[in-house]
Amino acid sequence: MPEQSFEDFSKLDDQRNLPVFQAVRVPRRLSIFLKTHALIKGTSESKIVRFALERWAVDEGYNPAGF
């Protein structure tokens, strides 16, 4: 599966049903980095985190299509 750009991910993410809330604890420096990156991209922190987690999960064998 080719790597997806953040912009492509963002478009698809807006169309997904996201009923599950997941809370995580992160170091303060990482939190600041995520907030800053979200501001730069003009998006939400949660979308930045979902993008990064999904990329990692695909590398670990996760299939976003569910197959």
Secondary structure, 3 states (H helix, E strand, C coil): CCCCCHHHHHHHHHHCCCCCCCCCCCCHHHHHHHHHHHHHHCCCHHHHHHHHHHHHHHHCCCCCCCC
